[in-house]
Amino acid sequence: MVLAGVVVGILSPGGFGVDAFALGAGAGLSVLLFGWLMRLGISGEREREREEAAREYFQRHGRWPEDE
């Protein structure tokens, strides 16, 4: 989307080209940001699951599991 906005901005200078560049770049960058935030949230969930498993191990064995 960002690339399409850049191409339209280059091929059609003037009012429409600038608007198309802004729309394409804004939409593309927002999709990239959303994807990055989703990955960040998923990695945080995995970390919470590992922490919970370590706490359960601690309750059963009385010691904290060693980091691998």
C-alpha angles and dihedrals in degrees: 000000000000091000091049090052091051092048093049090045091054097042096044110038116185132050100332094043093053092047092047091049092050093047095045095044093045094048094045094048092047090053090050091049092048091051092049092049091050091052090048091052093048092050090051090053091053090050091052091050091052090049091051091049090050091051091051089050089051092052092051099041105025094234135081115255114251118249113255 
